[in-house]
Amino acid sequence: MDFTVTYHPSPDEVARALQQGLRRQLRLGYLAAPAALVLLGVVCVVVGSRGVAIGSFVAAVLFPFVLNLSIRRTARRQLAYLCVPTTLHVTGDGYECRTEQSTTTMRWSLFSQVVSAPEFWLLFVGKQCAGFLPRRAFDPEQQAELDRFIAARQVGAA
């Protein structure tokens, strides 16, 4: 495997990739925080504190929306850096990401997990999303080759 592609990520695409990566990274938080707020609401109903109970229930419902807005705000701060013409050079050892301002080289061995999503490959170091590769940057043959490579690497790591 050795190919080079050039693409220009859009702000919406970067926001979606970061959101998908952070959702996976914060999956427990997405479930635990609302569950804890609902539990708090139930306890407050039992002890007769209806105002706090209602507030807890409302917070449990709003939590995922507020977290998504927060993620999008964080992504917007990074758009100027990320939404520039980019060249990716992918090999069996890793990949290099080049822009006019920077060059980053990552070895596949750094990533503990690579999640193949419909729109991106999400790259994780431990439980933290460390980056992404957009599928649309690659032609169908390159996508298939990268999928096979990632699948074989994940099986070998298990």
KENU-351506 format. One record per residue: residue number from 0; x negated, y negated, z negated of N, C-alpha, C, CB in turn. Coordinates in nm, 4 decimals, m for minus. Each point is the difference from the previous one (the first is absolute). Glycine has a CB too. Example, Ala and Ser with C-alpha at 12.3 -4.5 7.8 and 13.67 -1.06 7.14 Angstrom:
(0; (m1.3190; 0.5690; m0.7800); (0.0890; m0.1190; 0.0000); (m0.0900; m0.1200; 0.0000); (0.1892; 0.1173; m0.1246)) (1; (m0.1542; m0.2223; 0.1966); (m0.0820; m0.1190; m0.0060); (0.0770; m0.1090; m0.0730); (m0.1184; 0.0628; 0.2145)) 
This chain:
(0; (m0.0863; 0.1171; 0.0000); (0.0863; m0.1171; 0.0000); (m0.0904; m0.1226; 0.0000); (0.1883; 0.1224; m0.1234)) (1; (m0.1667; m0.2058; 0.2221); (m0.0756; m0.1249; 0.0092); (0.0731; m0.0904; 0.0988); (m0.2226; 0.1157; m0.0540)) (2; (0.2979; m0.2107; 0.0010); (0.0670; m0.0941; 0.0886); (0.0061; m0.1384; m0.0623); (0.1343; 0.1873; 0.0956)) (3; (m0.1238; m0.2859; m0.0079); (0.0045; m0.1404; m0.0404); (0.1252; m0.0622; 0.0592); (m0.2534; m0.0149; m0.0134)) (4; (0.3274; m0.0578; m0.0695); (0.1215; m0.0674; 0.0447); (0.0001; m0.1431; m0.0530); (0.1270; 0.2197; 0.0058)) (5; (m0.0593; m0.3065; 0.0650); (0.0158; m0.1385; m0.0432); (0.1484; m0.0294; m0.0088); (m0.2199; m0.0698; 0.1061)) (6; (0.2592; 0.0016; m0.2122); (0.1404; m0.0375; m0.0172); (0.0057; m0.1270; m0.0838); (0.0764; 0.2422; 0.0166)) (7; (0.0405; m0.3000; m0.0231); (0.0224; m0.1228; m0.0780); (0.1201; 0.0253; m0.0917); (m0.0952; m0.1513; 0.1860)) (8; (0.0698; 0.1755; m0.3156); (0.1118; 0.0287; m0.0907); (0.0894; m0.1219; m0.0193); (m0.1418; 0.1694; m0.1161)) (9; (0.2719; m0.1457; 0.1126); (0.0953; m0.1085; m0.0237); (0.0213; m0.0167; m0.1501); (0.1139; 0.0446; 0.2218)) (10; (m0.0718; m0.1632; m0.2652); (0.0269; m0.0203; m0.1433); (0.1026; 0.0984; m0.0550); (m0.0541; m0.2403; 0.0309)) (11; (0.1586; 0.2678; 0.0464); (0.1028; 0.0924; m0.0470); (m0.0548; 0.1422; m0.0132); (0.1747; m0.1436; 0.1082)) (12; (m0.2590; 0.1821; m0.0151); (m0.0604; 0.1335; m0.0033); (m0.0898; 0.0157; m0.1236); (0.0082; 0.0098; 0.2529)) (13; (m0.0895; m0.1107; m0.2813); (m0.0880; 0.0050; m0.1176); (0.0838; 0.0064; m0.1273); (m0.1784; m0.1297; 0.1237)) (14; (0.2846; 0.0489; m0.1295); (0.0872; 0.0013; m0.1180); (0.0629; 0.1380; m0.0190); (0.0474; m0.2455; 0.0319)) (15; (m0.0023; 0.3086; 0.0776); (0.0595; 0.1338; m0.0114); (m0.1023; 0.1026; m0.0468); (0.1618; m0.0592; 0.1809)) (16; (m0.2830; 0.0523; m0.1282); (m0.1041; 0.0959; m0.0398); (m0.0339; m0.0162; m0.1476); (m0.0931; m0.0021; 0.2335)) (17; (0.0745; m0.1215; m0.2776); (m0.0317; m0.0230; m0.1411); (0.1156; 0.0430; m0.0890); (m0.1489; m0.1909; 0.0646)) (18; (0.2695; 0.1637; m0.0197); (0.1170; 0.0373; m0.0803); (0.0104; 0.1529; m0.0117); (0.1195; m0.2112; 0.0743)) (19; (m0.1397; 0.2813; 0.0370); (0.0071; 0.1467; m0.0043); (m0.1098; 0.0577; m0.0885); (0.0990; 0.0008; 0.2302)) (20; (m0.2194; m0.0550; m0.2186); (m0.1110; 0.0483; m0.0811); (0.0226; m0.0259; m0.1486); (m0.1519; m0.0393; 0.1932)) (21; (0.1964; m0.0817; m0.2254); (0.0240; m0.0331; m0.1407); (0.1193; 0.0762; m0.0562); (m0.0968; m0.2261; 0.0403)) (22; (0.1967; 0.2511; 0.0419); (0.1136; 0.0809; m0.0468); (m0.0452; 0.1379; m0.0430); (0.1516; m0.1258; 0.1522)) (23; (m0.2386; 0.1867; m0.0725); (m0.0522; 0.1318; m0.0366); (m0.0879; m0.0105; m0.1241); (0.0083; 0.0720; 0.2411)) (24; (m0.0886; m0.1785; m0.2459); (m0.0902; m0.0209; m0.1132); (0.0782; m0.0238; m0.1285); (m0.1717; m0.0943; 0.1558)) (25; (0.2813; 0.0202; m0.1458); (0.0780; m0.0378; m0.1175); (0.1269; 0.0819; m0.0144); (m0.0920; m0.2281; 0.0206)) (26; (0.0963; 0.3440; 0.0426); (0.1202; 0.0837; 0.0009); (0.0545; 0.0238; m0.1407); (m0.0845; 0.1098; 0.2074)) (27; (m0.0027; m0.0806; m0.3012); (0.0445; 0.0243; m0.1374); (0.0632; m0.1270; m0.0585); (m0.1820; 0.1740; m0.0297)) (28; (0.1228; m0.2887; 0.0583); (0.0557; m0.1265; m0.0492); (0.1363; m0.0301; 0.0584); (m0.2301; m0.0835; m0.0273)) (29; (0.2477; 0.1162; 0.1560); (0.1291; m0.0212; 0.0654); (0.1101; 0.0797; m0.0692); (m0.1180; m0.0409; 0.2172)) (30; (0.0823; 0.1560; m0.2737); (0.0985; 0.0841; m0.0674); (0.0057; m0.0261; m0.1501); (m0.0366; 0.1719; 0.1751)) (31; (m0.0801; m0.1854; m0.2377); (m0.0058; m0.0090; m0.1458); (0.0544; m0.1320; m0.0532); (m0.1965; 0.1503; 0.0065)) (32; (0.1630; m0.2617; 0.0565); (0.0447; m0.1302; m0.0519); (0.1527; m0.0116; 0.0017); (m0.2146; m0.1026; 0.0808)) (33; (0.2817; 0.1296; 0.0316); (0.1464; m0.0066; m0.0036); (0.0613; 0.1012; m0.0974); (m0.0053; m0.0778; 0.2367)) (34; (m0.0530; 0.1976; m0.2449); (0.0526; 0.1004; m0.0939); (m0.0128; m0.0493; m0.1439); (m0.0614; 0.1840; 0.1607)) (35; (m0.0517; m0.2456; m0.1929); (m0.0197; m0.0527; m0.1348); (0.0976; m0.1138; m0.0294); (m0.2419; 0.0653; 0.0119)) (36; (0.2668; m0.1488; 0.0889); (0.0960; m0.1096; m0.0189); (0.1421; 0.0528; m0.0197); (m0.1461; m0.1482; 0.1399)) (37; (0.1831; 0.2516; m0.0660); (0.1324; 0.0611; m0.0182); (0.0092; 0.0614; m0.1394); (0.0180; 0.0466; 0.2485)) (38; (m0.1218; 0.0241; m0.2907); (m0.0015; 0.0599; m0.1338); (0.0125; m0.1088; m0.1072); (m0.1423; 0.1909; 0.0857)) (39; (0.0700; m0.3002; m0.0691); (0.0111; m0.1115; m0.0932); (0.1430; m0.0538; m0.0017); (m0.2421; m0.0580; 0.0393)) (40; (0.3025; 0.0464; 0.0789); (0.1386; m0.0470; 0.0079); (0.0959; 0.0908; m0.0738); (m0.0529; m0.1026; 0.2180)) (41; (0.0347; 0.2331; m0.2032); (0.0862; 0.0967; m0.0687); (m0.0168; m0.0132; m0.1516); (m0.0158; 0.1579; 0.1973)) (42; (m0.1089; m0.1691; m0.2433); (m0.0255; m0.0161; m0.1434); (0.0661; m0.1284; m0.0502); (m0.2188; 0.1259; 0.0211)) (43; (0.2097; m0.2318; 0.0557); (0.0613; m0.1271; m0.0407); (0.1527; 0.0091; m0.0055); (m0.1942; m0.1205; 0.1017)) (44; (0.2538; 0.1950; m0.0097); (0.1449; 0.0203; m0.0042); (0.0368; 0.0739; m0.1287); (0.0123; 0.0055; 0.2540)) (45; (m0.0891; 0.0971; m0.2875); (0.0276; 0.0809; m0.1188); (m0.0098; m0.0838; m0.1278); (m0.0876; 0.2022; 0.1205)) (46; (m0.0111; m0.2928; m0.1263); (m0.0167; m0.0805; m0.1219); (0.0816; m0.1287; 0.0039); (m0.2285; 0.0950; m0.0244)) (47; (0.3024; m0.1165; 0.1312); (0.0922; m0.1135; 0.0070); (m0.0586; m0.1287; 0.0541); (0.1120; 0.1024; m0.1872)) (48; (m0.2276; m0.0969; 0.2499); (m0.0611; m0.1199; 0.0573); (0.0309; m0.0048; 0.1497); (m0.1853; 0.0030; m0.1747)) (49; (0.3073; m0.0407; 0.2068); (0.0486; 0.0056; 0.1376); (m0.0744; m0.0955; 0.0945); (0.2219; 0.0638; m0.0920)) (50; (m0.2606; m0.1803; 0.0439); (m0.0715; m0.0964; 0.0853); (m0.1331; 0.0544; 0.0483); (0.1102; m0.1847; m0.1233)) (51; (m0.1863; 0.2425; 0.0320); (m0.1285; 0.0597; 0.0365); (0.0230; 0.1211; 0.0899); (m0.1030; m0.0805; m0.2164)) (52; (0.2073; 0.1565; 0.1904); (0.0316; 0.1170; 0.0819); (0.0279; m0.0415; 0.1443); (0.0932; 0.1172; m0.2025)) (53; (m0.0103; m0.2194; 0.2197); (0.0320; m0.0476; 0.1355); (m0.1264; m0.0492; 0.0688); (0.2326; m0.0637; m0.0732)) (54; (m0.3151; m0.0119; m0.0008); (m0.1263; m0.0482; 0.0561); (m0.0905; 0.1133; 0.0425); (0.0187; m0.2003; m0.1425)) (55; (m0.0245; 0.3055; 0.0633); (m0.0830; 0.1161; 0.0332); (0.0506; 0.0713; 0.1250); (m0.0543; 0.0263; m0.2423)) (56; (0.1853; m0.0100; 0.2513); (0.0576; 0.0655; 0.1185); (m0.0251; m0.0827; 0.1265); (0.1767; 0.1047; m0.1457)) (57; (m0.1593; m0.2350; 0.1357); (m0.0250; m0.0884; 0.1149); (m0.1478; 0.0065; 0.0389); (0.1892; m0.1536; m0.0717)) (58; (m0.2781; 0.1494; m0.0274); (m0.1440; 0.0074; 0.0273); (m0.0361; 0.1326; 0.0669); (m0.0444; m0.1497; m0.1974)) (59; (0.1085; 0.2585; 0.1556); (m0.0272; 0.1312; 0.0600); (0.0372; 0.0011; 0.1477); (0.0397; 0.1092; m0.2221)) (60; (0.0698; m0.1762; 0.2557); (0.0439; m0.0054; 0.1399); (m0.0906; m0.0919; 0.0815); (0.2369; 0.0438; m0.0725)) (61; (m0.2774; m0.1559; 0.0139); (m0.0798; m0.0988; 0.0725); (m0.1478; 0.0362; 0.0104); (0.1613; m0.1695; m0.0767)) (62; (m0.2112; 0.2531; m0.0132); (m0.1424; 0.0304; m0.0058); (m0.0603; 0.0400; 0.1354); (0.0373; 0.0699; m0.2345)) (63; (0.0193; 0.0258; 0.3086); (m0.0606; 0.0382; 0.1282); (m0.0056; m0.1159; 0.1001); (0.0829; 0.2313; m0.0392)) (64; (0.0194; m0.3153; 0.0396); (0.0023; m0.1136; 0.0927); (m0.1072; m0.1026; m0.0362); (0.2458; 0.0362; 0.0360)) (65; (m0.2601; m0.0633; m0.1648); (m0.1007; m0.0955; m0.0462); (m0.1401; 0.0540; 0.0283); (0.1575; m0.0832; m0.1795)) (66; (m0.1777; 0.2122; 0.1578); (m0.1299; 0.0593; 0.0277); (m0.0323; m0.0085; 0.1491); (0.0288; 0.1544; m0.1964)) (67; (0.0689; m0.1281; 0.2828); (m0.0223; m0.0116; 0.1451); (m0.0346; m0.1425; 0.0391); (0.1586; 0.1889; 0.0384)) (68; (m0.0894; m0.2874; m0.0953); (m0.0312; m0.1403; 0.0291); (m0.1414; m0.0339; m0.0452); (0.2428; m0.0596; m0.0232)) (69; (m0.2818; 0.1097; m0.0898); (m0.1347; m0.0238; m0.0515); (m0.1049; 0.0599; 0.0930); (0.0902; m0.0013; m0.2341)) (70; (m0.0641; 0.1208; 0.2833); (m0.0929; 0.0644; 0.0930); (m0.0106; m0.0814; 0.1283); (0.0560; 0.2258; m0.0968)) (71; (0.0570; m0.2708; 0.1480); (m0.0022; m0.0811; 0.1235); (m0.0760; m0.1304; m0.0208); (0.2196; 0.0999; 0.0679)) (72; (m0.2033; m0.1619; m0.1846); (m0.0721; m0.1245; m0.0294); (m0.1499; 0.0263; m0.0022); (0.1962; m0.0863; m0.1332)) (73; (m0.2370; 0.1967; 0.0721); (m0.1415; 0.0368; m0.0039); (m0.0517; 0.0244; 0.1420); (0.0302; 0.1015; m0.2301)) (74; (0.0497; m0.0339; 0.3114); (m0.0401; 0.0273; 0.1386); (m0.0165; m0.1298; 0.0780); (0.1198; 0.2203; m0.0086)) (75; (m0.0290; m0.3159; m0.0109); (m0.0088; m0.1275; 0.0722); (m0.1313; m0.0723; m0.0276); (0.2481; m0.0177; m0.0104)) (76; (m0.2994; 0.0305; m0.1113); (m0.1270; m0.0650; m0.0346); (m0.1162; 0.0587; 0.0791); (0.0887; m0.0455; m0.2290)) (77; (m0.0763; 0.1698; 0.2713); (m0.1079; 0.0677; 0.0703); (0.0153; m0.0050; 0.1523); (m0.0228; 0.1481; m0.1975)) (78; (0.1317; m0.2048; 0.2463); (0.0285; 0.0054; 0.1431); (m0.1050; m0.0696; 0.0850); (0.2388; 0.0086; m0.0580)) (79; (m0.2894; m0.1238; 0.0149); (m0.0977; m0.0723; 0.0805); (m0.1251; 0.0849; 0.0223); (0.0880; m0.2178; m0.0898)) (80; (m0.1230; 0.2966; m0.0099); (m0.1175; 0.0862; 0.0084); (0.0280; 0.1259; 0.0816); (m0.0751; m0.0879; m0.2212)) (81; (0.1955; 0.1416; 0.2090); (0.0320; 0.1285; 0.0616); (0.0601; m0.0089; 0.1395); (0.0332; 0.0823; m0.2267)) (82; (0.0320; m0.1919; 0.2584); (0.0717; m0.0111; 0.1283); (m0.0851; m0.0705; 0.1044); (0.2177; m0.0048; m0.1230)) (83; (m0.3280; 0.0672; 0.1560); (m0.0919; m0.0516; 0.1008); (m0.0345; 0.1146; 0.0948); (m0.0949; m0.1754; m0.1604)) (84; (0.0497; 0.1444; 0.2814); (m0.0408; 0.1084; 0.0897); (m0.1016; 0.0905; m0.0702); (0.0418; m0.1477; 0.2016)) (85; (m0.0160; 0.2782; m0.1936); (m0.0777; 0.0981; m0.0751); (m0.0410; 0.1142; 0.0913); (0.1211; m0.0608; m0.2115)) (86; (m0.2445; 0.1059; 0.1950); (m0.0495; 0.1154; 0.0733); (m0.0257; 0.1117; m0.1011); (m0.1044; m0.1466; 0.1824)) (87; (0.1607; 0.2623; m0.1542); (m0.0198; 0.1179; m0.0841); (m0.0843; 0.1012; 0.0760); (0.2204; m0.0389; m0.1188)) (88; (m0.3251; 0.0875; 0.0547); (m0.0802; 0.1078; 0.0565); (0.0143; 0.1185; m0.0947); (m0.1662; m0.1609; 0.1135)) (89; (0.2299; 0.2667; m0.0658); (0.0313; 0.1172; m0.0820); (m0.0856; 0.1176; 0.0447); (0.2364; m0.0819; m0.0354)) (90; (m0.3016; 0.1447; m0.0637); (m0.0809; 0.1192; 0.0275); (0.0337; 0.1067; m0.1037); (m0.1870; m0.1401; 0.1018)) (91; (0.1255; 0.2539; m0.0897); (0.0186; 0.1062; m0.0971); (m0.0589; m0.0328; m0.1364); (m0.0016; 0.1591; 0.1880)) (92; (m0.0871; m0.2570; m0.1941); (m0.0604; m0.0409; m0.1269); (0.0825; m0.1045; m0.0733); (m0.2212; 0.0510; 0.0973)) (93; (0.2924; m0.1361; m0.0232); (0.0767; m0.1080; m0.0615); (0.0503; m0.0953; 0.1054); (m0.1343; 0.0204; m0.2083)) (94; (0.1558; m0.1438; 0.1673); (0.0427; m0.0998; 0.0966); (m0.0621; m0.1347; m0.0341); (0.2156; 0.1243; 0.0378)) (95; (m0.2284; m0.2053; 0.0657); (m0.0511; m0.1349; m0.0162); (0.1073; m0.0959; 0.0491); (m0.2419; 0.0757; 0.0280)) (96; (0.2647; m0.1800; m0.1042); (0.0989; m0.1025; 0.0329); (m0.0761; m0.1314; 0.0194); (0.1871; 0.1184; m0.1324)) (97; (m0.1818; m0.1730; 0.2534); (m0.0735; m0.1230; 0.0304); (0.0962; m0.1116; 0.0397); (m0.1985; 0.1361; 0.0729)) (98; (0.1767; m0.2517; m0.1305); (0.0688; m0.1223; 0.0425); (m0.1082; m0.1038; 0.0251); (0.2136; 0.0536; m0.1332)) (99; (m0.1729; m0.1710; 0.1745); (m0.0970; m0.1072; 0.0216); (m0.0692; m0.0394; m0.1316); (0.1386; m0.0833; 0.1940)) (100; (m0.0669; 0.0998; m0.3060); (m0.0524; m0.0427; m0.1293); (m0.0706; 0.1101; m0.0797); (0.1818; m0.1650; m0.0019)) (101; (m0.1495; 0.2922; 0.0292); (m0.0537; 0.1048; m0.0865); (m0.0117; 0.1333; 0.0723); (0.0988; m0.1174; m0.1951)) (102; (m0.1783; 0.2044; 0.1339); (m0.0107; 0.1397; 0.0431); (0.0043; 0.0862; m0.1253); (m0.1365; m0.0602; 0.2086)) (103; (0.2256; 0.1581; m0.2077); (0.0123; 0.0918; m0.1131); (m0.0137; 0.1420; 0.0521); (0.1497; m0.1615; m0.1270)) (104; (m0.2341; 0.2390; 0.0611); (m0.0174; 0.1403; 0.0368); (0.0428; 0.0851; m0.1180); (m0.1905; m0.0543; 0.1592)) (105; (0.2767; 0.1523; m0.1328); (0.0501; 0.0897; m0.1039); (m0.0233; 0.1434; 0.0462); (0.1753; m0.1694; m0.0762)) (106; (m0.2257; 0.2525; m0.0136); (m0.0185; 0.1414; 0.0291); (0.1243; 0.0750; m0.0468); (m0.2534; m0.0192; m0.0218)) (107; (0.2922; 0.1220; 0.0953); (0.1195; 0.0773; m0.0349); (m0.0117; 0.0603; m0.1399); (0.0351; 0.0509; 0.2429)) (108; (m0.1575; m0.0189; m0.2841); (m0.0195; 0.0612; m0.1315); (0.0400; m0.0930; m0.1146); (m0.1849; 0.1345; 0.0981)) (109; (0.1939; m0.2635; m0.0730); (0.0434; m0.0954; m0.1028); (0.1460; 0.0215; m0.0381); (m0.1662; m0.1651; 0.0871)) (110; (0.2469; 0.2069; 0.0087); (0.1438; 0.0069; m0.0214); (0.0413; 0.1339; m0.0603); (0.0324; m0.1570; 0.1912)) (111; (0.0380; 0.1484; m0.3022); (0.0497; 0.1211; m0.0643); (0.1245; 0.0521; 0.0702); (m0.0946; m0.0785; m0.2173)) (112; (0.1641; m0.0111; 0.2856); (0.1212; 0.0404; 0.0710); (0.0235; m0.0949; 0.1172); (0.0994; 0.0961; m0.2127)) (113; (m0.0563; m0.0398; 0.3235); (0.0451; m0.0786; 0.1146); (0.1422; 0.0452; 0.0289); (m0.2368; m0.0270; 0.0977)) (114; (0.3305; m0.0668; m0.1094); (0.1413; 0.0315; 0.0212); (0.0361; m0.0381; 0.1428); (0.0556; m0.0366; m0.2459)) (115; (m0.0054; 0.1334; 0.3205); (0.0458; m0.0261; 0.1365); (0.1461; m0.0426; m0.0051); (m0.1646; 0.1683; 0.0963)) (116; (0.1883; m0.2958; m0.0761); (0.1354; m0.0554; 0.0030); (0.0362; m0.0255; 0.1461); (m0.0257; m0.1070; m0.2319)) (117; (0.1530; 0.0823; 0.2616); (0.0394; m0.0197; 0.1393); (m0.0710; m0.1163; 0.0701); (0.2182; 0.0943; m0.0637)) (118; (m0.2510; m0.1987; m0.0115); (m0.0569; m0.1197; 0.0612); (m0.1488; m0.0194; m0.0302); (0.2249; m0.1012; m0.0161)) (119; (m0.2731; 0.1652; m0.0923); (m0.1377; m0.0222; m0.0449); (m0.0603; 0.1282; m0.0563); (0.0556; m0.2395; m0.0495)) (120; (m0.1867; 0.2387; 0.0389); (m0.0711; 0.0922; m0.0872); (m0.0376; m0.0847; m0.1204); (m0.0901; 0.1521; 0.1914)) (121; (0.1375; m0.1130; m0.3084); (m0.0269; m0.0728; m0.1232); (m0.1169; 0.0686; m0.0703); (0.2438; m0.0741; m0.0219)) (122; (m0.3452; m0.0029; m0.0142); (m0.1249; 0.0523; m0.0531); (m0.0088; m0.0277; m0.1498); (m0.1115; m0.0339; 0.2235)) (123; (0.0942; 0.1392; m0.3021); (0.0001; m0.0125; m0.1460); (m0.1340; 0.0411; m0.0589); (0.2459; 0.0436; m0.0019)) (124; (m0.2899; m0.1204; m0.0961); (m0.1141; 0.0338; m0.0837); (0.0599; 0.0228; m0.1380); (m0.1731; m0.1369; 0.1381)) (125; (0.1733; 0.2614; m0.1822); (0.0742; 0.0337; m0.1211); (0.1479; m0.0220; 0.0283); (m0.1957; m0.0637; m0.1509)) (126; (0.2612; m0.0099; 0.0645); (0.1418; m0.0307; 0.0215); (0.0205; m0.1376; 0.0606); (0.0553; 0.1471; m0.1912)) (127; (m0.1652; m0.2176; 0.2224); (0.0088; m0.1367; 0.0519); (m0.0080; m0.0021; 0.1513); (m0.1027; m0.0846; m0.2101)) (128; (0.1973; 0.0145; 0.2705); (m0.0020; m0.0173; 0.1450); (m0.1126; m0.0965; 0.0349); (0.2504; 0.0440; 0.0183)) (129; (m0.3465; 0.0058; 0.0605); (m0.1181; m0.0792; 0.0315); (0.0015; m0.0555; 0.1420); (m0.1247; 0.1384; m0.1619)) (130; (0.2178; m0.0944; 0.2440); (0.0049; m0.0493; 0.1368); (0.0989; 0.0775; 0.0841); (m0.2355; m0.0710; m0.0212)) (131; (0.2389; 0.0348; 0.1480); (0.0904; 0.0672; 0.0933); (m0.0557; m0.0103; 0.1405); (0.1978; m0.0504; m0.1470)) (132; (m0.1561; 0.1444; 0.2286); (m0.0274; m0.0050; 0.1432); (0.1351; 0.0035; 0.0705); (m0.2287; 0.1157; m0.0238)) (133; (0.2560; m0.2127; 0.1106); (0.1291; m0.0019; 0.0703); (0.0011; 0.0992; 0.1160); (0.0297; m0.2407; m0.0642)) (134; (0.0709; 0.3227; 0.0704); (0.0110; 0.0977; 0.1085); (0.0055; m0.0671; 0.1366); (0.1180; 0.1535; m0.1563)) (135; (m0.0513; m0.2687; 0.1627); (0.0196; m0.0640; 0.1307); (m0.1311; m0.0436; 0.0656); (0.2219; m0.0765; m0.0808)) (136; (m0.3294; 0.0689; 0.0018); (m0.1294; m0.0391; 0.0558); (m0.0614; 0.1114; 0.0846); (m0.0345; m0.1500; m0.1965)) (137; (0.0850; 0.2718; 0.1804); (m0.0581; 0.1166; 0.0660); (0.0968; 0.0566; 0.1031); (m0.1340; 0.0513; m0.2064)) (138; (0.0791; 0.0023; 0.3143); (0.0869; 0.0641; 0.0992); (0.0461; 0.1348; m0.0568); (m0.1208; m0.1159; 0.1950)) (139; (0.2224; 0.1780; m0.1333); (0.0545; 0.1256; m0.0547); (m0.1039; 0.1118; m0.0178); (0.2137; m0.0622; 0.1080)) (140; (m0.3089; 0.0743; m0.0158); (m0.1031; 0.1032; m0.0133); (m0.0893; m0.0268; m0.1210); (0.0042; 0.0341; 0.2487)) (141; (m0.0402; m0.1607; m0.2681); (m0.0830; m0.0366; m0.1153); (0.0760; 0.0218; m0.1306); (m0.1217; m0.1688; 0.1414)) (142; (0.2513; 0.1342; m0.1417); (0.0819; 0.0228; m0.1193); (0.0031; 0.1479; m0.0354); (0.1400; m0.2001; 0.0570)) (143; (m0.1196; 0.2844; 0.0438); (0.0063; 0.1450; m0.0236); (m0.1342; 0.0516; m0.0525); (0.1732; 0.0232; 0.1827)) (144; (m0.2816; m0.0718; m0.1247); (m0.1321; 0.0440; m0.0452); (m0.0263; m0.0451; m0.1437); (m0.0831; m0.0091; 0.2371)) (145; (0.1212; m0.1124; m0.2685); (m0.0182; m0.0503; m0.1363); (0.0889; 0.0756; m0.0989); (m0.0583; m0.2261; 0.0929)) (146; (0.1815; 0.2564; m0.0529); (0.0892; 0.0797; m0.0858); (m0.0599; 0.1376; m0.0285); (0.1985; m0.1219; 0.0945)) (147; (m0.2520; 0.1865; 0.0096); (m0.0608; 0.1326; m0.0183); (m0.1212; m0.0097; m0.0932); (0.0790; 0.0702; 0.2302)) (148; (m0.1614; m0.1705; m0.2093); (m0.1188; m0.0194; m0.0822); (0.0380; m0.0205; m0.1465); (m0.1191; m0.0990; 0.1974)) (149; (0.2165; 0.0121; m0.2227); (0.0435; m0.0294; m0.1371); (0.0608; 0.1239; m0.0636); (0.0408; m0.2400; 0.0618)) (150; (0.0431; 0.3117; 0.0123); (0.0631; 0.1223; m0.0533); (m0.1073; 0.1037; m0.0368); (0.2071; m0.0434; 0.1409)) (151; (m0.3053; 0.0615; m0.0553); (m0.1066; 0.0978; m0.0269); (m0.0837; m0.0440; m0.1204); (m0.0071; 0.0617; 0.2454)) (152; (m0.0170; m0.1885; m0.2569); (m0.0774; m0.0528; m0.1131); (0.0750; 0.0182; m0.1316); (m0.1071; m0.1668; 0.1534)) (153; (0.2397; 0.1430; m0.1512); (0.0799; 0.0142; m0.1222); (0.0074; 0.1465; m0.0421); (0.1349; m0.2034; 0.0632)) (154; (m0.1227; 0.2944; 0.0331); (0.0043; 0.1434; m0.0312); (m0.1339; 0.0422; m0.0589); (0.1672; 0.0424; 0.1860)) (155; (m0.2775; m0.0926; m0.1287); (m0.1329; 0.0328; m0.0495); (m0.0256; m0.0549; m0.1389); (m0.0785; 0.0030; 0.2334)) (156; (0.1427; m0.1145; m0.2671); (m0.0208; m0.0631; m0.1314); (0.0836; 0.0675; m0.1077); (m0.0494; m0.2168; 0.1137)) (157; (0.1547; 0.2877; m0.0745); (0.0918; 0.0619; m0.0993); (m0.0598; 0.1222; m0.0644); (0.1915; m0.0840; 0.1298)) 
